Structures are given as structure tokens and as C-alpha cells.
């Protein structure tokens, strides 16, 4: 079993015409932890424009394998998926990108697999699709389904990463926020009610569910300890006439 | 309720420096059925390079709203999500792109919402993030998490479309394939067994589960009617000595 199934995935770009797309694809792969870029008969490669668009992924570009044919590119692949924007006459089964990614990662845990993209203008030929076991497509607007090839690589690479490592993210500032406790929050509500009564905003003979609505608002926000302290201070200060505040 | 929640989503690009990225973002949006492109203080716009990279999405580009400030761009938005590649000190909660898309689409069924992307080099400032209710990030390789801004727009637009309309795709050639029936398949297995016996490949005194293995192989493939007819013909022809074949 490979520790990282993404290392067993090669991404094959067939006859890519614009070097900028090769560079952008390299960057897209690297952001998702993929590196196995394989180029079949690229239009212009290497090329300064590819390097310019690869930005920090020039290493992926330089390690790219250049092949003369798709057969050469697919040698050793145990499961090969062709990406296409349109249904084909050939009855190769077609699934959405998400499902294709899950199936690729499953095989990639033990054997090399490949994901194949066609030329910018014509996509993959019928013969190229025939060398693959599965067709995958990115669900798109039927009226305009033509993703740029590097954009399509980005979406597939993203789904592959999620299939391998899940969709969770580490949250913000390192340590999790400390939620305020029940009694801290109740102390704030008491201060709030006192202040509103004193200011005449809350009429004790006609309270109109004001406190209930305020409780609902603050209840929803999951107040943190520091926040409840700030709010307590704000309310207390506002409710104290300026002349009586300590300097 | 909007019929199409995607119509209620505006995508705000802040101070985008390269017009090519604006064009590529317009194309990314259009492929996913989104159109509400909003530009805050773009570096160069309009620009021929933006049109060149928009390809068939020049209409989205031309209808883009150009604003002087993020406040102007967000007027009317009932829920605003900031996209970021890195956790922030500000304790705005952060979720993965997929969850952010689901929450945006939920609100967008009834009210306008916004998704905000920062400048290519610096991302969003703390002040810009402070105007948003939620941070969203694309899970990426921690060692190289810098997606191109148009690539990030593509991934988010893709997740928004899936959140609105699901991940299913229509399969291939229009009419679903006709699966072969039990009796058609059994007729093929009988022919296969007869042919293998005749050719001496199958030894009746030591069959070694050969037929069981062949059944397992063909069983897995969900044979279609046309395929089983082809296989039947192939086996029958191969098993008939050339001299005996009808011309």
C-alpha cells in the first residue's frame, strides 16, 4: 500500500497546444500534492510561457515525462480514466469527476493509475478514449461546458486530493476559541437587562419579548469568553452617565 | 425562491492585477452557469487579454460590474464568504470550499450572496476579510497551497454548481445500453465451453474451475446484448476449422 496514493497517479496531457496551459496544469497539480505530469506530443515544450504560468511549480514541469504516444504514456497504468466534456458514441461508461476520483484513488493505493486530458480544441479522439477504462466528466452548464484544460486539471486534482485525504480543513488561529460558560453569559444578560431598564429602552410593563430576542441573537453566535467580557464592558460603560465614569 | 440559486450569487474579484486572470475567471464562472462577475478596482479592465482568455464567456466579462470599493460590491449581499489560502488571525470561522458552497447556495435560494477573492499576490486584507461572515478555503497541499485565482474561482464555481444541482451526469450515447438477458448469456457460456472442450483447452477430467473464472470475468462486465452476440460469433468462428467455414 502506498502511504500517499497521489504519488501513484499520473496526469497525461495529450497534444496540448499552448505551453501556458501546461504550466498552469503543473501548478494546479502541485497545489493538490500531485506531481506525475506526463505530456504526449506537446505543441511547444519546454517553453518560457509554461514556466511563467507554473510559478512555484517549475519543479513539476521540469520532471514532466514527454512521450511520443499515448500508449507510451500509459505503460504500467492499471486503471486509466479519460476526461471529456461530452458524452461519446463509444459505450465506455461515464461518471462524474467526483466518482472517478474516488475510483482512481482506490486503485492508486496499490498500483499506478492515469488520468488523461485531450487537446484544447478537439479533446480526446475516439481511439484515445478507447485506451481508457472509464470516461469522467465535470458536471457543467450544458450551454457552455468548455472548461480550459488547466482549469479541468485543477478540478480533477482537487477531487483526487479530497478522495485521498478528505475535505476537512484546520481552523484559523491555532488554538481553538474558548467558549464562554453559561454563568458568564447569564451575568452579561443580567447587566444588559439592567442597563436597558435604566435607559428606558426596556419597559417592564410591556417588555415585548425584547430580552428573548436578544438571547436568541447572542445564543446563535456561540460567544467566546473574550467576546462576552467585551460586551459586558461595552454595555456597562454605555449605561453609566459620563460624569460618573472613573477616569 | 429563485428557480436557479446560481443567479443570486455574485463573485467578487478584488484588485486583480492580471487581466488574463479576469478573463479566465469569467470562463470558469460561465462553465458552471454563474454570471455575476464583480470587479473591485481591477488593475487593467477592459483589456484584450481578458477577452482572449474568456473565450466563449466574453458576455460574462462585458456584463461584469466594476466597483471602486468592496463595500460597493457587497451592497445587498445577505451572506458573504471570503476565499483564502491561509488561516487568519481574525477569528472568522473557516470551512472547506464544499461546505461554504452548500451554505451559499442555501441562502442564495432566497437572497443575494457573494463570494470574494483577493489579489493574486497578497490575497485579501484583514479589513476585507472583516466584511465577510465566513472564510472558505480549498483543501490543498500544505507545502504549496497557492492556487491561481482563476483556478480557485473554477473550483468554487464547480462546488457551487454541484451544491445547486448535484453531481450526477447524463450517461453516454443517449439511450441506455441494453443488457443481455440471463438466457442469452447462458447460451454464450455453453458455446464457449463446447469450443474450449473441442480445442482441448478445457480438460473435462481436470477442469480447474476454468469456466467459473471465465463466468466471474464476464459477469463483472455487465454484458450488453450486442456484446454477447459478438462474443458468441467470435468463439463459434474460432472453434470452426477454416476449411469448414462457409464463405
Interface residues (C-beta under 8 A of the other chain):
Chain A: X24 X27 X28 X30 X31 X32 X33 X53 X55 X56 X57 X87 X88 X89 X90 X91 X92 X93 X94 X95 X96 X98 X99 X135 X137 X138 X139 X140 X141 X143 X144 X145 X146 X147 X148 X150 X151 X154 X155 X158 X161 X162 X165 X166 X167 X168 X169 X170 X171 X172 X173 X174 X177 X224
Chain B: X24 X27 X28 X30 X31 X32 X33 X53 X55 X56 X57 X87 X88 X89 X90 X91 X92 X93 X94 X95 X96 X98 X99 X135 X137 X138 X139 X140 X141 X143 X144 X145 X146 X147 X148 X150 X151 X154 X155 X158 X161 X162 X165 X166 X167 X168 X169 X170 X171 X172 X173 X174 X177 X224
